[in-house]
């Protein structure tokens, strides 16, 4: 992994400076109690050692689930992501990384803390993140049709009480949440899964852009 440095944090309450050494990787197989902290974002919160104020820190972290053979890399800077990309997909990747691919590891890269918890939630729900991205496209498309006043929106998969939802966050607007309809999800699986390689063979970027590119390619093939 790229080298991790200590983070200097300035406390807005007491004005003192403290140092924090972030975790570069978290294996939830070794430390299952860490999963909740990654999901709720509390791994990115620390207490000021002088006054106890809750401080927010941002850092890159690799999430590892050995049982599910899954890795999710969250990079907080482009530079970190480049190094991580080189490590996993570069020409000279080391044998240990090579072995992950041989073992059929599912590898994803995300750019936000929210994106990290979303990927974990999708993984744990046993869903195919590509199908979820395609599902999101359908909903976002409908959202813009119904709400032409919004120009931009981000969609996330969330889970509550065992039920999956898509939450659409329009820029400068209130979030809209809709339940995942299993029939619609199955329909997308039926249509697109035969055209998709095994989920672990894809990556590391499975997001809305991936879904748009995929649909464009399919559309061109159909012409
Ligand atoms: Zn403080």
Boltz pocket constraint, residues with backbone or C-beta under 6 A from the ligand:
constraints:
  - pocket:
      binder: B
      contacts: [[A, 11], [A, 12], [A, 13], [A, 14], [A, 15], [A, 16], [A, 48], [A, 49], [A, 50], [A, 51], [A, 52], [A, 53]]
      max_distance: 6.0
